[in-house]
């Protein structure tokens, strides 16, 4: 079942990414609205949600009929608390990045079993880079390998359902924070240096204090910024060592990248309690958390 679910999620993410890019590249007016929490909602969010919902629900008979999405209807806890499996989706994570046209936005699809992600797909439409992971399979990155023609062929096959997971795996790079070869752009991992990644749009006093504390422990601290779930994926691929998220996020913001992180061997825990980050809670708001790809002294 997990390979079938991964195939469906990858296809949904790429097709949603295409719908987003069509709007991103052609629309002068992104039709920005405000959600209840005053965050922006665009036509691209809604278009991606429709694409993903159609594909995931169309495959529901053999995977799960349940779907919880940022752009979907509110589902009462009493209805969802007994779900064994469900899809958890953020059709467009990083709406502010989309509006600012900096390319740092993602499509996020996770499969949750009870309270933890067992599968996650994070697609970066502008870079055509796909991060994906699943239980029993591991964590991988597809795209920007230099084999442009082959990757283009596979993307088209994915969109038309004419591909196998084994085929995309053969063109993907396995992610492992335990391996010094996890990425060609990995930061140096030493006891004296650390690379911290933080939110481009949500830097706050708590995060700056965390950075200052790290500066007291490490001789060399590099602080970089990025948007959306890319930050978690950068820890998973080794281009950042730690991501402190000491501000509000929702479960759909983190679930897909959480799977990539955990199956790449990185760690994601609540802060400061250091408990597992859980899903399908009564309140879908995440607590503060820290993602780390190295042991923090």
The 8 nearest C-alpha neighbors of each residue, nearest first, counted from 0:
[[1, 3, 2, 4, 62, 61, 5, 6],
 [0, 2, 4, 3, 5, 133, 134, 118],
 [3, 1, 5, 4, 0, 6, 164, 133],
 [2, 4, 6, 0, 5, 1, 7, 62],
 [5, 3, 1, 7, 2, 6, 0, 8],
 [4, 6, 2, 8, 3, 7, 9, 1],
 [7, 5, 3, 9, 4, 8, 2, 10],
 [8, 6, 4, 10, 5, 9, 11, 3],
 [7, 9, 11, 5, 10, 6, 12, 4],
 [10, 8, 12, 6, 11, 7, 5, 13],
 [11, 9, 7, 13, 8, 157, 12, 158],
 [12, 10, 8, 51, 14, 9, 13, 54],
 [11, 13, 15, 9, 10, 14, 16, 106],
 [14, 12, 16, 10, 15, 11, 17, 9],
 [13, 15, 17, 11, 16, 12, 158, 10],
 [16, 14, 47, 18, 12, 17, 13, 50],
 [15, 17, 13, 19, 124, 14, 18, 12],
 [16, 18, 14, 20, 15, 19, 21, 13],
 [19, 17, 15, 21, 16, 20, 47, 14],
 [18, 20, 16, 43, 22, 17, 21, 23],
 [19, 21, 23, 17, 22, 18, 24, 16],
 [22, 20, 18, 19, 24, 23, 25, 17],
 [21, 23, 26, 20, 25, 19, 24, 43],
 [24, 22, 20, 21, 25, 19, 26, 97],
 [25, 23, 22, 21, 20, 26, 27, 19],
 [26, 24, 22, 23, 21, 27, 20, 28],
 [27, 25, 22, 28, 29, 23, 24, 21],
 [26, 28, 29, 25, 24, 23, 22, 30],
 [27, 29, 26, 30, 31, 25, 22, 42],
 [28, 30, 31, 41, 26, 42, 27, 22],
 [31, 29, 28, 41, 42, 32, 40, 43],
 [32, 30, 41, 40, 29, 39, 33, 42],
 [31, 33, 40, 39, 41, 30, 34, 38],
 [34, 32, 39, 37, 38, 40, 35, 31],
 [33, 35, 37, 36, 38, 39, 40, 32],
 [34, 36, 37, 33, 38, 39, 32, 40],
 [35, 37, 34, 38, 33, 39, 40, 32],
 [38, 36, 34, 33, 35, 39, 32, 40],
 [39, 37, 34, 36, 33, 40, 35, 32],
 [40, 38, 33, 32, 31, 34, 37, 41],
 [41, 39, 32, 31, 33, 34, 44, 38],
 [42, 40, 31, 43, 44, 30, 29, 32],
 [41, 43, 45, 44, 30, 46, 29, 40],
 [42, 44, 46, 19, 41, 45, 47, 22],
 [45, 43, 41, 47, 91, 42, 46, 90],
 [44, 46, 48, 42, 43, 47, 49, 41],
 [45, 47, 43, 49, 48, 44, 42, 50],
 [48, 46, 15, 50, 90, 44, 49, 45],
 [47, 49, 45, 90, 51, 46, 50, 52],
 [48, 50, 52, 46, 47, 51, 53, 45],
 [51, 49, 47, 53, 48, 52, 15, 54],
 [52, 50, 11, 48, 54, 53, 49, 55],
 [51, 53, 49, 55, 54, 50, 56, 48],
 [52, 54, 50, 51, 56, 55, 57, 49],
 [53, 55, 57, 51, 52, 56, 11, 50],
 [56, 54, 58, 52, 57, 53, 51, 59],
 [55, 57, 59, 58, 53, 54, 52, 64],
 [56, 58, 54, 55, 59, 53, 60, 52],
 [59, 57, 55, 56, 60, 61, 54, 62],
 [58, 60, 64, 63, 56, 62, 61, 57],
 [59, 61, 58, 62, 63, 64, 57, 56],
 [60, 62, 59, 58, 63, 0, 64, 3],
 [63, 61, 59, 60, 4, 58, 0, 64],
 [64, 62, 59, 65, 85, 84, 60, 61],
 [65, 63, 59, 56, 60, 66, 62, 85],
 [66, 64, 85, 63, 86, 67, 84, 59],
 [65, 67, 86, 85, 87, 68, 64, 88],
 [66, 68, 87, 86, 88, 71, 65, 69],
 [69, 67, 88, 71, 70, 87, 89, 66],
 [68, 70, 89, 71, 88, 251, 67, 90],
 [69, 71, 68, 48, 45, 72, 44, 90],
 [72, 70, 68, 69, 73, 67, 48, 66],
 [71, 73, 74, 70, 68, 67, 69, 75],
 [72, 74, 75, 71, 67, 68, 69, 70],
 [73, 75, 72, 76, 78, 79, 67, 77],
 [76, 74, 78, 77, 73, 79, 281, 80],
 [75, 77, 79, 78, 80, 281, 74, 280],
 [78, 76, 75, 80, 79, 81, 74, 281],
 [79, 77, 76, 75, 80, 74, 81, 82],
 [78, 80, 76, 82, 81, 77, 75, 74],
 [79, 81, 76, 77, 82, 78, 279, 280],
 [82, 80, 79, 83, 78, 113, 77, 76],
 [83, 81, 79, 84, 80, 113, 85, 65],
 [82, 84, 113, 112, 81, 85, 111, 80],
 [85, 83, 112, 111, 82, 63, 113, 110],
 [86, 84, 65, 111, 66, 110, 63, 87],
 [85, 87, 66, 110, 109, 67, 111, 65],
 [88, 86, 67, 109, 68, 251, 108, 66],
 [89, 87, 68, 108, 251, 107, 90, 109],
 [88, 90, 107, 251, 69, 91, 68, 92],
 [91, 89, 106, 48, 47, 44, 88, 107],
 [92, 90, 106, 44, 89, 105, 93, 94],
 [93, 91, 105, 227, 104, 94, 89, 106],
 [92, 94, 227, 104, 96, 95, 226, 91],
 [93, 95, 97, 96, 92, 98, 91, 39],
 [94, 96, 98, 97, 93, 99, 39, 200],
 [97, 95, 99, 93, 94, 98, 103, 101],
 [96, 98, 94, 100, 95, 99, 104, 93],
 [97, 99, 95, 100, 96, 94, 29, 101],
 [98, 100, 96, 97, 101, 95, 102, 94],
 [101, 99, 97, 98, 102, 96, 23, 103],
 [100, 102, 99, 103, 96, 97, 98, 104],
 [103, 101, 125, 100, 104, 97, 96, 126],
 [104, 102, 226, 96, 101, 227, 93, 105],
 [105, 103, 93, 227, 92, 102, 96, 97],
 [104, 106, 123, 92, 122, 91, 107, 121],
 [105, 107, 91, 122, 90, 121, 12, 92],
 [108, 106, 121, 89, 255, 88, 120, 90],
 [109, 107, 88, 120, 255, 119, 87, 8],
 [110, 108, 119, 255, 87, 118, 86, 254],
 [109, 111, 86, 118, 116, 85, 117, 87],
 [110, 112, 116, 85, 115, 84, 117, 113],
 [111, 113, 84, 83, 115, 114, 116, 117],
 [112, 114, 83, 115, 111, 84, 82, 279],
 [113, 115, 278, 277, 279, 112, 111, 116],
 [116, 114, 111, 112, 278, 277, 113, 117],
 [115, 117, 111, 118, 258, 110, 254, 112],
 [118, 116, 134, 133, 111, 110, 258, 112],
 [119, 117, 133, 110, 109, 132, 116, 258],
 [118, 120, 255, 109, 258, 132, 131, 108],
 [119, 121, 131, 108, 255, 130, 107, 109],
 [122, 120, 107, 130, 106, 129, 131, 255],
 [121, 123, 129, 106, 105, 128, 124, 12],
 [122, 124, 105, 128, 127, 126, 125, 129],
 [125, 123, 127, 16, 126, 122, 105, 20],
 [124, 126, 102, 127, 123, 20, 103, 128],
 [125, 127, 128, 124, 123, 102, 143, 142],
 [128, 126, 124, 125, 123, 142, 129, 122],
 [129, 127, 142, 123, 126, 141, 122, 130],
 [128, 130, 122, 141, 140, 121, 123, 142],
 [131, 129, 140, 121, 139, 120, 122, 141],
 [130, 132, 120, 139, 119, 138, 259, 121],
 [133, 131, 138, 259, 119, 137, 118, 258],
 [134, 132, 118, 136, 117, 137, 135, 119],
 [133, 135, 117, 136, 137, 118, 132, 262],
 [134, 136, 137, 133, 1, 262, 132, 117],
 [137, 135, 133, 134, 132, 138, 262, 2],
 [138, 136, 262, 132, 133, 135, 134, 263],
 [137, 139, 132, 263, 262, 174, 259, 131],
 [140, 138, 173, 174, 172, 131, 130, 171],
 [141, 139, 130, 172, 171, 129, 131, 173],
 [140, 142, 171, 129, 128, 130, 172, 139],
 [143, 141, 128, 144, 127, 129, 140, 150],
 [144, 142, 145, 128, 141, 147, 146, 127],
 [143, 145, 146, 142, 147, 141, 170, 171],
 [144, 146, 147, 143, 142, 148, 150, 149],
 [147, 145, 144, 149, 148, 150, 143, 142],
 [146, 148, 150, 145, 149, 151, 143, 144],
 [149, 147, 151, 150, 146, 152, 145, 153],
 [150, 148, 152, 151, 147, 146, 153, 170],
 [149, 151, 153, 147, 152, 148, 146, 154],
 [152, 150, 154, 148, 149, 153, 147, 155],
 [151, 153, 149, 155, 150, 154, 156, 148],
 [152, 154, 156, 150, 155, 151, 157, 149],
 [155, 153, 157, 151, 156, 152, 150, 158],
 [154, 156, 158, 152, 157, 153, 151, 159],
 [157, 155, 161, 153, 159, 154, 162, 158],
 [158, 156, 154, 160, 155, 159, 10, 162],
 [157, 159, 155, 156, 10, 160, 14, 154],
 [158, 160, 156, 157, 161, 155, 162, 10],
 [161, 159, 157, 158, 162, 156, 10, 163],
 [162, 160, 156, 159, 157, 163, 158, 155],
 [163, 161, 156, 157, 160, 166, 164, 153],
 [162, 164, 166, 165, 167, 161, 6, 157],
 [163, 165, 167, 166, 168, 6, 162, 2],
 [164, 166, 168, 163, 167, 169, 162, 170],
 [167, 165, 163, 169, 164, 168, 162, 170],
 [166, 168, 164, 169, 170, 165, 171, 163],
 [169, 167, 165, 171, 170, 166, 164, 139],
 [168, 170, 166, 167, 171, 165, 172, 164],
 [171, 169, 168, 167, 141, 172, 166, 150],
 [172, 170, 141, 168, 140, 169, 139, 167],
 [171, 173, 140, 139, 174, 141, 170, 168],
 [174, 172, 139, 138, 171, 140, 175, 181],
 [175, 173, 139, 181, 263, 138, 236, 172],
 [176, 174, 263, 177, 181, 178, 264, 173],
 [175, 177, 178, 237, 264, 292, 263, 181],
 [178, 176, 175, 179, 264, 181, 263, 292],
 [177, 179, 180, 181, 176, 175, 174, 182],
 [178, 180, 181, 177, 176, 182, 185, 237],
 [179, 181, 178, 182, 183, 185, 175, 176],
 [182, 180, 174, 175, 178, 179, 236, 176],
 [183, 181, 184, 185, 180, 236, 237, 238],
 [182, 184, 185, 180, 181, 238, 179, 237],
 [185, 183, 182, 238, 186, 237, 181, 236],
 [186, 184, 238, 237, 182, 183, 187, 181],
 [185, 187, 238, 188, 239, 184, 237, 194],
 [188, 186, 189, 185, 192, 193, 194, 238],
 [189, 187, 186, 192, 193, 190, 293, 240],
 [188, 190, 191, 192, 187, 193, 186, 217],
 [189, 191, 192, 188, 217, 193, 296, 218],
 [192, 190, 217, 218, 189, 219, 193, 216],
 [193, 191, 219, 189, 217, 220, 190, 218],
 [192, 194, 220, 240, 221, 195, 219, 217],
 [195, 193, 221, 240, 239, 220, 222, 196],
 [196, 194, 222, 241, 242, 240, 221, 239],
 [195, 197, 223, 242, 224, 222, 239, 241],
 [198, 196, 224, 242, 223, 199, 225, 195],
 [197, 199, 201, 200, 225, 224, 226, 202],
 [198, 200, 225, 224, 226, 201, 197, 202],
 [201, 199, 198, 202, 226, 95, 96, 225],
 [202, 200, 198, 199, 203, 246, 197, 226],
 [201, 203, 198, 200, 206, 199, 197, 204],
 [204, 202, 206, 205, 201, 207, 246, 245],
 [203, 205, 207, 206, 208, 202, 209, 245],
 [206, 204, 208, 207, 203, 245, 209, 246],
 [207, 205, 209, 208, 203, 204, 245, 210],
 [206, 208, 210, 204, 209, 205, 211, 203],
 [207, 209, 211, 205, 206, 210, 204, 212],
 [210, 208, 206, 212, 207, 211, 205, 213],
 [211, 209, 207, 213, 208, 212, 206, 214],
 [210, 212, 208, 214, 213, 209, 207, 215],
 [213, 211, 209, 215, 214, 210, 208, 216],
 [212, 214, 210, 216, 215, 211, 217, 209],
 [215, 213, 211, 217, 212, 216, 220, 210],
 [214, 216, 212, 213, 217, 211, 218, 210],
 [217, 215, 213, 214, 212, 218, 296, 191],
 [218, 216, 191, 214, 219, 192, 215, 213],
 [217, 219, 191, 192, 220, 214, 216, 215],
 [218, 220, 192, 217, 191, 193, 221, 214],
 [221, 219, 193, 192, 194, 214, 217, 222],
 [222, 220, 194, 195, 193, 223, 219, 192],
 [221, 223, 195, 196, 194, 220, 224, 197],
 [224, 222, 196, 195, 197, 221, 225, 194],
 [225, 223, 197, 199, 196, 198, 222, 226],
 [226, 224, 199, 198, 230, 197, 229, 103],
 [225, 227, 103, 199, 198, 93, 229, 96],
 [226, 228, 93, 229, 92, 104, 103, 105],
 [229, 227, 230, 231, 256, 253, 232, 226],
 [230, 228, 232, 227, 231, 233, 226, 225],
 [229, 231, 233, 228, 232, 225, 196, 227],
 [232, 230, 234, 233, 229, 228, 256, 235],
 [231, 233, 235, 229, 234, 230, 256, 236],
 [234, 232, 230, 236, 238, 235, 231, 239],
 [233, 235, 239, 237, 231, 232, 236, 240],
 [234, 236, 232, 260, 233, 237, 263, 265],
 [237, 235, 233, 234, 174, 238, 181, 182],
 [236, 238, 185, 234, 239, 235, 176, 233],
 [237, 239, 185, 233, 186, 236, 184, 234],
 [240, 238, 234, 194, 237, 233, 241, 195],
 [241, 239, 292, 194, 234, 291, 195, 293],
 [240, 242, 291, 195, 290, 239, 292, 234],
 [241, 243, 290, 196, 289, 195, 197, 244],
 [244, 242, 289, 245, 288, 290, 241, 197],
 [245, 243, 288, 246, 287, 289, 242, 206],
 [246, 244, 287, 206, 243, 205, 288, 247],
 [245, 247, 244, 287, 248, 201, 203, 205],
 [246, 248, 285, 249, 287, 284, 245, 286],
 [249, 247, 285, 284, 252, 246, 250, 253],
 [248, 250, 284, 252, 285, 251, 283, 247],
 [249, 251, 252, 283, 253, 285, 254, 284],
 [250, 252, 89, 249, 88, 253, 254, 87],
 [253, 251, 249, 250, 248, 89, 254, 92],
 [252, 254, 251, 256, 250, 257, 255, 228],
 [255, 253, 257, 251, 256, 109, 250, 116],
 [256, 254, 119, 109, 257, 108, 258, 120],
 [255, 257, 259, 258, 253, 254, 231, 260],
 [258, 256, 254, 260, 255, 259, 253, 261],
 [259, 257, 119, 261, 256, 260, 255, 116],
 [260, 258, 256, 132, 257, 138, 262, 261],
 [261, 259, 235, 257, 263, 265, 258, 262],
 [260, 262, 264, 258, 265, 263, 259, 266],
 [261, 263, 137, 138, 264, 259, 260, 258],
 [264, 262, 175, 138, 260, 174, 261, 235],
 [263, 265, 261, 262, 176, 175, 260, 266],
 [266, 264, 292, 260, 261, 263, 291, 235],
 [265, 267, 291, 290, 261, 292, 268, 264],
 [266, 268, 290, 289, 291, 276, 288, 265],
 [269, 267, 273, 275, 274, 288, 276, 289],
 [268, 270, 288, 273, 274, 287, 272, 276],
 [271, 269, 288, 272, 287, 273, 289, 268],
 [270, 272, 273, 269, 288, 287, 274, 268],
 [271, 273, 270, 274, 269, 268, 288, 275],
 [274, 272, 269, 268, 270, 271, 275, 288],
 [273, 275, 269, 268, 272, 276, 270, 271],
 [276, 274, 268, 277, 269, 273, 267, 115],
 [275, 277, 268, 269, 274, 267, 278, 288],
 [278, 276, 114, 115, 275, 279, 280, 285],
 [279, 277, 114, 280, 115, 250, 276, 283],
 [280, 278, 114, 281, 283, 80, 277, 113],
 [281, 279, 282, 278, 283, 277, 76, 80],
 [280, 282, 76, 283, 279, 80, 75, 77],
 [281, 283, 280, 284, 279, 285, 76, 249],
 [284, 282, 280, 250, 249, 281, 285, 279],
 [283, 285, 249, 282, 248, 250, 286, 247],
 [286, 284, 249, 248, 250, 283, 287, 247],
 [285, 287, 288, 269, 284, 247, 270, 248],
 [288, 286, 245, 270, 269, 244, 246, 285],
 [289, 287, 269, 270, 244, 268, 286, 243],
 [288, 290, 243, 268, 267, 242, 244, 270],
 [291, 289, 267, 242, 241, 266, 243, 268],
 [292, 290, 241, 266, 293, 240, 265, 289],
 [291, 293, 265, 240, 234, 176, 241, 266],
 [294, 292, 291, 240, 295, 265, 241, 176],
 [295, 293, 296, 292, 291, 240, 266, 190],
 [294, 296, 293, 291, 241, 292, 193, 190],
 [295, 294, 216, 190, 217, 213, 293, 191]]
